[in-house]
Amino acid sequence: MKTLLSYLLTPIFYLCFGSVMVVFDPIQRISLNLFGHKAHDRVISIINYLLMGAMRVLGAQFEIKGHLNLPTDRPLIIAANHQSMYDMPGIFWYFRNHHPKFVVKKELARGIPTISYNVRRGGTVTIDRQNPKQAIVAIYQLAHLIQQHKFAAVIFPEGTRSRSGAMKPFKPAGLQALLKKAPDALLVPLTINNTYKFTFKGMFPLALGVKVSYYIHEPLENKGDHLALIATAEEAVRSKLQE
């Protein structure tokens, strides 16, 4: 019965998800060009709330725990494990008061309604994973942005997503660059659980009843020893991972 439901509900989910992307693509463009970045950020928050609603068509449940009262008067560097594209809506929504800006692969900047425009114009930086020098320069730009405006930078230090949910070792270079150029930022480890399960058996049908959880760990002060700080963050993220 559950398999039959997944075949029935997956097309409805894709229709809802795609509709949000298509409808809000011009809306976010208008909001940014006429009303500026604050209005654009609010629209992005709404988009991701609706995307979470689309995921609930599949019976998905969302939970966030841990240190929820993060300061808004300091920049943040959120270091999270990466399991799926479905990590993103919850991060955008739950951290909306911190104006999250991402480090993403350059391929996302073209061809995807809503997402690509936000990547190009919303403060996100794109990196070429085959060009480490370009990646570091882009991350320096993001660090300057969050240092200046007290935003949050979101980075997935594993470098790529884990399709099985198992966490890969952190690659420190990107985090080191952020910590170096945004010295006032708190490092916030974030553990994401179960988003990989949506596509564990492929893109169709998607899994039903996935329980997605986010755990915000205690923020870490940047006292200069970046490698030790990154190791502490990695250990924290791993400690709440449900493998």
Buried (B, 14 or more C-beta within 10 A) or exposed (E): EEEEBBEEBBEEBBEBBEEBBEEBBEBBBEBBEEEEBEBBBBBBBBBBBBBBBBBEBBBBEBEBEBEEEBEEEBBBBBBBBBBBEBBBBBBBBBBBEBBBBBBBBBEBBEEBBBBBBBBEBBBBBBBEEEEEEBBBEBBBEBBEBBBEEBBBBBBBBBBEBBEEBEBBEBBBBBBBBBBBBBEEBBBBBBBBBBBBBBBBEEEEBBBBEBEBBBBBBEBBEBEEEBEEBBEBBBEBBBEBBEE
